[in-house]
Amino acid sequence: VFPRPLGFLSLSFPPPFYKGLQEAGTMSCSVSLAQGLAELKLTSSLLLSGKATAEVLSPVDRSCDRFALSGYYRSDTRSSKSASSQREKIILVSSSLSDRDQSLFLSVDEGATFQKQVVPFSVETLIFHPREEDKLLAYTKEGKLYVSSDLGRKWTLLQERVTKDHVFWAVSGVDADPDLVHLEAQDLGGGFRYVTCQVHNCSDNTWTTPFAGPIDRGSLTVQDDYVFVKATTTNQTKYYISYRRNEFVRMKLPKYALPKDLQVISTDESQVFVAVQEWYQTDTYNLYQSDTRGVRYSLVLEDVRSSRQAEENVVIDILEVRGVKGVFLANQKVNGKVVTLITYNKGRDWDYLRPPSTDMNGKPTNCKPPDCHLHLHLRWADNPYVSGTVHTRDSAPGLVMGAGNLGSQLVEYKEEMYITSDCGHTWRQVFEEEHHILYLDHGGVIVAIKDTSIPLKILKFSVDEGLTWSTHNFTSTSVFVDGLLSEPGDETLVMTVFGHISFRSDWELVKVDFRPWFSRRCDEGDYGSWDLTDLQGDRCVMGQQRSFRRRKPASWCVTGRSFTAALTARVCPCRASDFLCDYGFERAPSSESDANKCFANFWFNPLSPPDDCVLGQTYTSSLGYRKLVSNVCEGGVDPRQSPVRLQCPLLPPRGLQVSIRGAAVAVRPGEDVLFVVQQEQGDVLTTKYQVDLGDGFKAMYVNLTLTGEPIRHRYESPGVYRVSVRAENVAGHDEAVLFVQVTAPLQALYLEVVPVIGVNQEVNLTAVLLPLNPNLTVFYWWIGHSLQPRLSLENSVTTRFGDPGDVRVTVQAACGTSVLQDSKVVRVLDQFQVVPLQFSKDLDAHNPNTPEWREDVGLVVSRLLSKETSIPEELLVTVVKPGLPTLADLHVLLPPPRPTRKRSLTSDKRLTAIQQVLNAQKISFLLRGGVRVVVAVRDVDTDSPSLGSGGGYWAVAILFVSGLFAVGAFILYKFKRQGHLASLGSRGKQRGPEGHGGLGLWP
């Protein structure tokens, strides 16, 4: 429910006033508008075609009291009422001009009469209960929330410190208690929480918190089956969803979407559409479609245009065509050009709008694909009482009117009006300028008034779906039109035009009644049918053939309240077009032989068991396809057939993390510390956890990560404590380390270090701190298990490792009382080789320049090389370098020595095998959008170290053998893409080691 300006007072008069198109009524009010407030002197008169004037009493107050109107609200529960009681309740929010009291004017008869009710607070927003219209929520300017159960006569304080526009009534059919309220409130500590409570008992002691932990302010959204929240920790912003009020889970977008912003577009038919602004985007969003639970998301359209409106509200150019499920319009912006696309299957396939062959005057348009199409503006109107640039209604399926132009792209200043009555299959031009549109009687009457800044007195209307248009003088004096309103109900034929003669004049409200235009109600012979098809003429849309009925153009009759447009529906056999690529998969480009097939992204392993896979159970690995939600096809082709059923293995613990609740690593002495242990992968039921808190406290736990219960501890003395957690089962182990400074709390840090280094070779350790605080940050470096750190004011140090083995390197950055930490493991070896690699240039455009992305690219290259050469994957380590262009080094490790004989370098054929597969361009992987990246050997003439430094690269046929090792160097490149710092700053803890990659050679 939106606040309404003065114009909605037209609904406060008992309908109808007039009979016939030539009769009109005006309401004269003394009005002064200021930010949506209207000062009224309520008098009214009735003009009957120039006949005698009959005075009509004001429904609000016969004394013509003067007041300021700040809001209009009406109930929306007509569908839950019987036909005899479908009368809306209306509330006007006002303040008397003679005193400071605020009042509500309450109507239970659709505005025929009003009752004044003084309220003791200042109303900002009213929210009707969706089913019980006597129940109201009132949000005040002070952030308080009140509830009333008797249509605003008595009020009870429900909660304080509530976030505006983030209060929701219970959803029927989802929430068990209809009196439940979802709200976002600020706690005493200043954080924001998602809480629920009953309207009869909503104190701090009785509310519940469905989401454990704080959420970002203004992030709570309750819509249909879903609840959305956003939570930002020190390292990353995460989006969570609850389906049908079950436990919250993290929304799974493609791994490198790296969202800067996320907007919920639609939650219809048990599916979520979201628009995500990714790390590289500034004025566009990518559109994603979810599974039924709203957890796993697949890309359906890239680069949808967006714009920012008042109060930083984001408007995204996508519109759901009402009346026909699965149909959306979107404006895509590519290389500065905006084009309009349409989908009939919820984004699986998109196509351009077909242009009409002739214009409104019957002349050829000379607009022919593929160089010319129809494009529409998809803007919402700033004024809520006029239609936007595209108008659709649930009660008029297939009928769409929009403003736009013909050409190769959308032109902002061109707003010709076009209409389709078959849901976008064919279009006709009807006007040369933009018009406000209103549908009456299920689209049987279309009313249009020109969108102009000059006063007018003519409206146009059509009773044959825009084929022909008639004009009508709705007033004798031209007025500035401010809005078009219809009486409640899709079947109504009564409308109101409201506006003003001048900026200082009275309001003019004119009712127009089209009922006398029609002499009878429609019967079956007055209806024809039309079949829904996509732009290729395929009748099977979303798995069924659907037919709709509509009134014939030559039939002048009223459809009425009982009319239903849906006629027949027949289920189709399933085809490939009924399936979407599953999470982690992308469709190959049409230029390849496997066009339209789904392939796994380089970062996704389809055979990996799900996070909740328990030993003894089985899981199904995705073959890359999932059926479109709400698609009802049966039988036929199913690319999901014969999925692989796999046993849930006993997995070793992986991704073990230990942290302090609140994401800090610095605390005060005597303060309660809550250690949280999390495990990303691996079995938890058979895993034991050894915990050492560094001050003598040691303990063994089971089910530590399963219960989620924190370890409560208190450090009495200042100092640095090494907290370690070792998780172990029969399949393997993992360890997490946290250094706790008992001084004060902490922000975001990444440690970059080459993963493989030679013994006694100088290595550079670099801490990337975002945001960078030069001259204010102290860096603590821990090498191995030492409790004595190395301190520096620079963000990098050099060191050497004297003994082979795995060495953990940990860095903390302290700025004031804020401390951050990251940790990596370096493999120190006696012997290894380095092969310089390069990628096809298309990879640079997809490089977000984050450590985790570089690690995943390195993993896929190593995996592909291992598959092609049969070299064990653990002996291949590919390190992608920071910055652009995207380059990498392949570290070829020495295999374990055989007891019988020692392998010589010259007899090792592995290097030849690597050279052969790289030269044959057999190593490649697919990125989003069908971009294929080829890996090749890099020319090292420009970037190899000199021989004088004691080493060099091995490149194809050249092998430098030396007993010395080259110096590894780190180069931190400035990120070139706009918005990257914000994206990287919101990322979570990065997992893999990365860096420039020092040069180690076999002696």
N, C-alpha and C positions, 0 to 999 in steps of 0.2 A: 504494500500500500504506500503510495507516494503522497506527500503533502500536495493539496490542491489549491490553486489560486481561485480568485473570485468567480471565475466563469462557471464553476460547478454549481453556483447558486441556482442555475437554471433547473437543476434536478429537484430543487426544493418546491417546485410548483406542481400541483396535481395535474397529471396529463390526462387527456390532451386538452389544450386550450382552443385549438382551432380545427376547422374542417376545410379540406381542399388546399391545393397548392397555391391558390391566390390569396389565402388568408395567413396573416402573420401576427405575432405578438411581440411586444417589446417591454422590457422591464427597465425602468429608469432609476438609476442609482447615482448618488453623488459619490464619486470614487477618486481616491488618490492612492496610487500604487507605490510602494517602496519595499523592494526586496521581497516581493510576494505577499505583502500585507495590503489589504484593501479597506478603505474607510467607506462605510455605506450609510446612506440615508434611504431606508427601505420604503419606497413607494412603487407602485406599479400601475400600469394601465393596459387596456386591451383595445387594439385597433382592428376593426373588422372591415377591411376593404373600404376604408373611408367613411364607414357608417358611424353611428353614435359611439362615444367612448364609454365603456363600462369599467368601473373601478374594481380592482381586485385587491383584497386585503393581503398584507404581507404575512407569510406563514411563520415568521419569526417573532415579530412584535408589532402590534398595531400602533404603538406610540412612536414608531420610527426612531427608536433609540440608535445612537451612533456608536459604532464599535469597529475595532480593527480585526479583520479576519486573517488568520495565519495558517489555517489548515483545513482540509476537507478529507474526510475518511468515510468509507462505506464498507459494509460487511460483504463478504464474498462467499456465502453459504447457500446460494440458490439451489445448487445441485442436491443438497441434503434435505431440502424441504419438499413438502407436498406441493402439488400444482396450485392448490388453493391458498397457500400461505407464502408464496414466493414474493415477499416484499422486503426489500433491503432496508437495513437500518443505517442511518447517516448521522455523523457527528461533525459539527463545525467547531473549530477551536478559535476562540476570539478573546480579545481584551477590551474592556470598556474604555472609551476615551475620557470618561469622566472620573475614573479612579484607576487604581493599579491592580484590581482584581482580574484574574483570568477565568474565563467561563467556557463551558462546553454547551453547545446547543444540540440536544439529543432528539432524534426523530426515529420512530418505529414504523412509520408508514411512508417510506421513500420520500420524505420531505414535505408531506402534506401539512404536518404540524410539527412544531419544535417545542422543547421544554428546556429552559435555561438551568444550568447547574454550575455553581461556582466551585472551583477546585483550588486547593491550598498550595499548589506548586505551578511552576512554569513548564508547560508541555512542549517538548521538542518533537516527539514522534508518538503516534498511537499505533498499536498492532492488534487487530481483531483476532480472536481465536478462529482457526480455520473451520471448526465444526460447531462450536457453541458461541453464537455471536454476542451474547450478553457478557462474555468474558473479554477483558481488555488488558493489555499491557501499556503502560505509559512511561516513556523515557524522558527525563527532565534535562534541562540545560546544565544541571549540577552533576550529571552522571548517575542519578538515582533511578531505580526501576520500581514502579508501583503496579499493583494489580487490582482489578475490579471485577466482581462477579455479577454486577447488576447494571451493566451498560453505563458505567461512569458515575454512578450516584454516590458510591462509597469506595474509598481507596485504602489500600494497605501497602506499606513499604515492603518491598520484596528484597532488594539488595542495593548496596551502594558500590561506588567505584566500578561501574559497568561501562564497557566499551560501546560507543554509539554504533548502531547498525549491525551489531553482532549479538542480537537477541532473537531467539527462535522458539516458537511454540512446538509442541510435540507433533510429529508427523503421523497421521492416521495410517494404521496398518503396519507401522514400523515400531513406534514407541508404544509400549504396553499401557502406559498411563497417559490419558489425554490431558491431564493437568500438569504434565512435566514441562519445564522450561529449560532450554539450552542457552547458556550465556557465557560471555567472556568477561571476567572480572579481574581486577587488580588485587593482589594479596597485600598483606601488611609490609612485606619486604620489597614491594615495588614491582615484582614480577607479575605476569599475566597468566591466568589459569583458565582452562575449559572446565566449567562446572555445570552440573544439572541439579535441579531441586523441584519440589512440588510447590505450586503456588500457595498452598495453605501452610507450608512449613519450609522456609528457605533461609535459615540462619547459617552462620559459618560452621556450626556444629552438625548440621543436618545435610549440607550439600555433599554431593559426590563428585569425584574428579575422574572421569573416564580415561583421561590421558595423564599418565604419570609424568610429572615434570612441568616446567614452565613452557609457554608457547609465545610466539612473536605476537606483538600487539596487532590487532585487526586481522588476524589470520583465521579465526574460527568461521567456518561456513557449514551450515546444516541444510542439506538439500536432498529431498527424496530419501533413498536408502543410504545415503552417504554422509559422513562427517569428515571435514577436512581441517587439518591444523598444520602450522609450520613452526618448526623449532630450530633456532640458530644457536649452536654451541660456539666455542672459541675457534673451531677449525672449519665448520661447515654448516650450511643451511640444509635441513632435511624436511621433506614433505611427507606427511602421514595421512592415512585414510582408515576409516572404520566403515565396514559394510554391514548394514542392518544391525548396528550397535554392537558388533563383535569387537574383539581386541584390535587396537590400532596396529597397523603394520606400515612399513615404509613403502611409499610409492616407487615402483621400479621403472624408471625411465632408462633409455639407453645409456650406457655407462658414461659416455662422453658428451651427453647433452649439457652437463654443467649449467643448470638453469640459473639465470639471474632473476627471473620472475616466472610465476605460474598463475594462470587464470583459468578458472573452471568455466567452460562454455556451456555444457549440457550434461544432465544426468538422466535423461529420458530412457525408458525401456531397459533399465538395469544395465546401464553402461555409462562410462564417464568420457566426455571429450574435454581435453585440456589444451590450452595454448601455452607454449613454453618459449620464453625468450632465452636463447642459448648464449653461450659465452661470446660468440662472434657477432651477435645481432644487435642492432640499435633501434630500428623502426619496424622490425618484422618479428613475427612469432612463428613457431612450427606447431602444427596441429597433431595431437596424438589421440589415439583411441585405446580404451582399456578393455580388459576382460570383464566378466560379470562382477567380480569383487572389487574392481577398480584398482587392482594392484599392479598388474603388468601392462605396459604401454607399448604400442607400436606406432611408428610414424605413418601418417596418412597424407599430409600435405606440408610442404616447406614454404617459408617466406610469405606468410599471410600478413598483409599490411596492418599496421597499428598506428595509433596516434594518442597523444595525451590531452585530456580535457581539463576542465577546472578541478581544483583540489587533487591534482595528480591522478585522476581516474584514467585508466587505460581503456581505450575503445579499440576493439579488434574487428577487422572487416570480415566477419563471418556471420551468416544469418541462417537459422533453421527455418525452412519453409513449413509453415504450419498447415495442418490438414492432411499431409501425406508424409508418413514417417520415413526417415532415411534420406530425405532430400535436404541438401545444404547448398547455399551460395557462399562463395568466398572470393575475395580480391587478393590476388597474388602479386607481389612486387619483386621483379627480377630485373637487375641492371637498370633500375630507375623507372621501368615501365610497369604500370598496374593493369592487370587483365582480370576479368571476371570468369570464374569457373563454377561448374555445377556438378554435384554428385548425386546419384540416385541410390547408392548403396553404402551410405555412411562413411564415405571417404575412401573406399577401396579403389574406385576409379573416378577420375575427374575429366571434364571436357569443357570446351568453350561453348558459350551461348551462340546459338545460330541466329544470324541477322535476318530480319525480314527482307523480302525481295523488293517491296515497294514501301514508300513512306505513307504518311497519313493522307496525302493528296493523290495517291495512286501512281506516283512517279517512281521509276526504278531507283533503288538506292545505290546500285553498282558496288555493293559490299559483298564480297565473296571470300570464303575461307580459302586458304589458310592465312591470308594477309589481312582480313577484316572480319571482325566479330562484333557482337553486342556486348557492351560493358555497362554495369550498373553501379551506382553509388550505394553503398551499404551502411549509410550513416543512420544513427538514431537521432530523432528530433530533440533539440534542446527543450522545446515546449512539449510537455507530456500530453497535451490535448490536441495535437495534430499527429498525423501519421509520419513515419520516417520516410526515407527516400525509397524504400521498398515496403509494400503493404501486403500482408497475408493474414488469413484468419483460419482457425480450426473449423469454423462452420462453413467455409467456402473452399474445399479442397481443390487444388489445381489452379485457382484464380490468384494470380500474382500481378501486381502493378508496381513499376519501378521507374526511377529517373536515371538516365544515363545517356550514352551516345554510341554511335557506330564508328568503328575505326580499328586501328592496330592496338590502341590502348585507351584507358579511361582518361577523359579530359575533365578537369575539375569544374570548369565553368559551363560545361554543356550538361543540361538537365532536361532532355527530351523525355517524354513519358511513353512507356511501352507497357503492353499488357499481354499476358498469356492465360488461356483458360484450360490448357492441357499440361500444366505443371512444367513449363519451360521447354516443351518440344517445339512449339511454334510461337512467334511473337509478332505483334502488330504495333505500329506507332499510333498513338491516339492524340497527343498534344505536343506542341513544340516547346513548352515550358513546364517546369515542375508544378504539380498541383498537390494539395492536401486531399487525401482519399478517405472515404468512409464507406464500409460495406453495410447494407441493410438487408434483412430477410435472406440470410444465408448467401449473400452475394447477388440476390435477384435484383437489387437496386444498388448501383454504384454512384456515389456522390463525389464530385470533384470541385474544389475551389482553388483558384490560382494562388500559388505561393508568391506573394508580392508585397512590397513595402508601401504600396499606394492603396488608398481605399477603393472598394468595389462593392457592387450590389448584385452581382450575377453569380449563380452557381450552375454547374452542369451536372446532368445525371443521365445514366444509361440503364435500361432495363433488359438489355440483350448482351451482357458481358462485354460492353465496350464497342460493339459493332457500330452502333449509332448513338449520338448524344443529343440531348435537348438542353435548352437553357431556361432558367427561371430567375426572375427578379425577386430575391427573398426580402428586400427592403426597399423603401422608396428613396432612402438617402444612403449614399455610399459610406461604408464603414471599413475601418481597419480590422480585418478578421484575426482573432486571437485563437480560435479553436473550433473544432467540430465535435459534438457529443451526440451519442445515441442513447435512447432509453434502455434500461436493462433488458437483456435477452437478445440472442442472435436473430430472433424472428421479428424484431421490432421494425416498424416502418416510420417511426417518429424520430426526428433528429432536431438538434439545436445548434444554431450558429451564434457564437458570441464574439463581441468585439467592441470597438469604440469609434465614435465619429472623429474625435481629435484626441490628442494626448491629455487634454484637460477636461474632456467632456465626460458625460455619463456613459455607463455601460449600456450596450444594446444587445438584448438577447432575443433571438428570433427562432421560433419553433416552426418546423416544416413537417407536415403530415402527408405521407405518400399513400396512406390507406385508401382514400377515395379514388386513387388512380386505378386500383384493381377492383373489379366487380365481383370476384368469386375466388374460392380456394382451388388450388390445383388438384387434379385427379391424375391417375396413372398415365392417361393419354397425353398429359402435358409435359412428361419427362422423356428425355433421351438419355443415352449412356455414352460414356467415353472410356477408353482403355488407357491405363497408365503404361507408358513405355519410356525407355531411356532414349538418348539421342541417336542410338543406332537402330531404334525400332524394336528392341527386344522387350517383350511383354513380361518376361520373368524378372521381376525386380524384387530384391530381398527374398528370393525363394518362392514367390507366388505371383500369379497373374491377378491383378486387381482391376475391377471395373467400378466406376462411379456413375451416379446419375445426376442430371442437372436439368433445370427447366429449359424447354425449347425456346429459342429466341422469339418465336411468333406467339407463344402462349402468355397472355397477360393475366396472370393469376398469382395468388399469394401462396408460398410454400408452407409457412406457418411453423409453429413450435415443434410439431411431431415429425418434421422432415429429417431424414437421414441421407447423407450423400453416398455412403458406402453401399455398393450393390452386390457384387459377388467377389469371391476370392478363391483361387484354385492353386493348390500347392504344386510346385515344379520339382523335377528331379535336380539334384545338386550338380553343380558344375564348378570348374576351377575358379570362376569369378565370384563364387559364394564364399571363398576362403581368403583370409588375410594372412600376411606373414606374421608369425608368432613373435613374441618378445625375443630379442637377440638376433633376429633374422631380418634380411633386407631382400627386396626383389632385385634381380639382375636387370641391367638396362636392356631396352628393346634391341639394341644393336648387337648383342651377343647371341650365340646359338641357343643358350638356355634362357631366353627372354621370358620374363614374368615368373621364373622359378625363384624360390626363396633360398637364400644362402646365409649361413651363419656369419655374423660379424666377427672380425678378427679377435675381439676381446671376449667372445662368448663361446663356451664349450657345451654343446647340446647334451653330451653324455654325463656331465657333472650332476651328481645327485642334488636335489633341492635342499635348502637349509634345514628343513624340518624332517629330513629323511632319517628314520630310526632303524637301527640294525634289526634284521628279521623281517622288515617290511620290503615292499617292492615299489618302484616308481617307473613312470613312463617317460622316456626321453622324447622330447619334441622333434618331429620331423620337419619343423619349420612352418607349419600351417595351423591356423585355428579358424573355426567357423565364425562368420560375422554374427555378433550378438543380435538377436531378434530376427535373424534370417531363418525362415521356416522350411527350407527345402528339405526333401527326403530322398534317400536312395541316391542313384546316379553315381557321379564321381566323388571320391573322397580321398584327397591326398594325405589324410591322416591315417589311412588304413595300415594295418599291420605295424603299429608302433612297437618299438623295442621295449619289452618289460625287463627291468634290471633289478637285481637284488640290492637293497641298501647295504653298502659295504661298511665294515668297521673302519672309520676314517680317523687318521691321527689328528690331534688338535692343530688347527691352523688359525692364524689371525688372532692370537691371544693378546688381549690388551688389559692393562690395569690403569685405572685412573681414579681420581678423587671426584666424588659427586660435586658438581659445580664447575668441573673442567679446570681446576686450579692445581698447581703443583707446589704451591707455597702456602703455608698455614701459620697461624700464631700458636705459640706454646699454650698448652692447656685447652686448645680448641678441639672439639669433637671432629674427627676426620672420618668420612665414609668412603672406603675404598670399594670401587666397583670393578669387578672382573668380567670381561666380555670375551666371547669366543665366536669368531665369525663362521668357522667351519669345523667339522669333525664331530665325532661322537661325544656326548656329554654324560651319558648314563654310566659308562664304564671308566670314565676319566677321573683321576685323582689330581688334586691341586695342592702343591706344596707352597705355602705362603711364608715369606720372610719379610717382616716389616722393618728390618734394619736396626732396631733398637733392642734386640734380644727376643722379641716376640716371634715365635715360629709355630705353625699349625698346619694340619692336614685336613682338607675338605673334600667332600664328594657332593655332586649336584650343585656346585657353587654357581656356575653360570646358568643352570636350569632354573633355579629359584629366583635369581635376580636380587637376592638379599645382599646388601652391602656388608662389608667388614668394618665395624666401628672400632676406632682406635683413637688414642690421645697421646701426643708427644709432649712430654713435660719440659724437655730442655731444648734450647735452640741448637741448630746444626743441620747437617745434610745427612739424610738417611736413604740408603739404597733399598728400595722395596722391590722384591722379585717374586714372581709367581711362575711356577713350573707346572705345566699340565702334561700328564703322561697317561697313555694306555698302551696296550700290547702292540698297536699299530705304529706308535711313534710318540713324539713329544714336541712341545713348543714352550717358549719362555718369554715372559714379558718383564720389562724392567722399568721402574719409575724412580727417579731421584726426587725426593721431597725436601724442600727447603722450609724449615720451620722458622719463618720470618713473617711472611705476608702472602696474600693471594697472587693470579696471572691472566696471554693472548694467542699468534699462529706462526709456526716455524717449520721449515723443511731443511733437512740435512742432505746435501748432495755429495756423494763420494763414489769413486769408481769401485765396482763390485769385486774386481779381481786385480791384484797388485803383486808385484814381485818382492821377494825378501830383500830388505834394505833399500828398496826403491823409494825415492821421495814421492809422497802422495799429498795432494791438496785436499783439505776438508773445508767445505764451504757451507755456511748456514745462511739460507735465504729467509729473511724476515720480512713479513708483509703486515703492516706498513713498516718501512725502514725508518729507524730512529737513530741517525748518526750522532755520535758523541754522547749518546744517552744510554746505550745498551752495553752491558757487560756479558761476554760469552764465556760459558764454562764448558770445557771439553773433558770428557771422561774416555779414557782408552782402556778397554778391558774391564777388569773388576776394581780398578783403583778408586779409592774414595778421595784421592787428592786430585782435583781437576786442574787443568791448565787454563789460565785466564787470559782473555784478550779483549781489546777494545775494537779490533777489526773482526769482520765476519768470516774470516778464513785463516787457517793455520796450516802449516806443513809438518809432516811427521814421517817416520820410517818404522817399519815393522821388522824386527830382527829374526823372528822365528815363524815358520810356516804354520798355518792353521786358521781357524775362524776367530776373528777379533771383533767384538762389539764396540762401536763408537757411538757415544751419546753426547749430545750438545744441549745446553740450556742457554736461553737468552733472557737476561734479567734487565728490566727497565723500571726503576723505582721499586714498587712492591709487586710488579707483574713479572711472572716467570713462565717461559714456554720450553717445551722439550721435544726432541725427535731423536730417533735412534736407528742405526743401520748396522748390518754385519758385513765386514770386509773379509774376503777370502784371500789369504796370503799364500802364494805358491812359489816353488823354486823354478818351474818351467811352464811356459805357455807361449802361444803365438797370437798375433793380432792381424786380422784381415780387414782392411778399410772397406766400408760399404757405402753405397749411395742409393737413393730412391728416385723414382720418376717424380718430376716436379709437381704433379698434382697433389702429392701428400702435403706440401707446405700449406695449402689452403685449408686443410683439415687438422692442422697441428695447433692444439690449444697451448702448447709449450708448458705442460704440467708434468711433474715427475711420474705420476702413475700412468699417464698416456705413453710416455716414452718407454716405461717398463713393459706395457702390454704389447707395443709394437715390437720390442726386442724379443718378447716371448714367442710371438707368432712367427717371427723370422727364424728363430732357433728351432721351433717345432717343425716348420716346413723344411728347413735344411736337413734336419734329422730324418724326416720321412723320405726325402729324395736320395740321401747319401747313405742311410743306414748307420750313421754315426750316432751313438747314444746321445740323447738330448742333454743329459747332465754334463756332457763334455763341450757343449756349445753355449757360450754366453754372449748375447748380442746387447751392446750398450748403445742406446740412442743418445746423441749429444743434445744439450740444451740449445735453444735458439734456432734461427733459420740461416741458410737452408738446412733441411733435415738430413743429418748425416749419422752414421753409426760405425762402430767398430765391433767386429766379430772376434771374440776371444776363444781360441781353440785350445782346450786344456789337454794335458798329457793323460793318456789312459793309465789305469793302475798297472804297475810293473808286473810282468810275469816271472814266476820263480825260476823258470828254466833258462830264459835268455832275455837279454835287454834289447828292446826294439830301437833300431837306429832311425834317425830322422829321415835319411834318404830313402829308407824302405817303407816309410809311412805313406800310404796312398790316399789318405784322407784329404790332404790339401788338393790333390788333383781332382778328386771327386767334387769338392766344393767349387773349384774353378769351373768344372764342366757344367754343373747345374746352374751356376750363376751366368755363365756365358750363353747358355741355352735359354735364358729367361724363364726358367721353370719355377722360380721363386717369386710368387706374387700373391697378393691378398686384395680383398674387396672392401671398399669403404662405403659409407652411406651414399645413396644416390647413384650407385653403380660405378663408382670410380675405382678402376683397377690399378694398383700400385705394384710396379716391378722393382725387384731388388737386384743390384748389380755391384760389381767391384768398382771402387772409387779410384780415380787417378790421384796419386799421392805426390805428384811433382810439386804441388803448391803448398801442401800442409804437412809433409813428413819432416821429422826432425833431421838435423844434419848428422852425418856420420860421426862428427866430432863429439856429439853428445852421448855416443856410446850405444846407439840403437837405431832402429828404423822400422818401417812397415814391411810386411810381406805382401807383395801385390802380384798376383797371377804367377808369372814365371820368375820373379825376382825374390830371392830369399837372402836376407841379411842374417848371418849367424854371428853372435857376439856373446861374450860373457858378461857384458854390461847391460844395464837396463836404461831405457830412455826415461826422461822426466815427464811425468803426466802433468797436464795443465788443465785447469778448469777455466772455461770462458762463459761468463754469465751474460747472455744476450738480453738486451732491452726488448721487452715484449712489444710487438709491433701492432697487435690488434687492439682496437679500442675496447675498453671494458674488461680487458684480460685480468687486470689486477683485482677487480671486484670478483671475477669468477674464481681466480686462484685463491683469493682470500677466503672464499666460502667453502673451499674443498675440505674434505676430511683428511685424516692422517694418511700420508702416502706410504705405499708399502715397499716398493723395491729400491735397491740401490741404483743410482745413476750418476752420471758425470761425463767428463770428457773421455776418460778411459786411458790410463797410462799404458805405455808400450812395454810389454814384457816379451823377451825372445828366448827361445831354447838355446842354451850354450852348446 
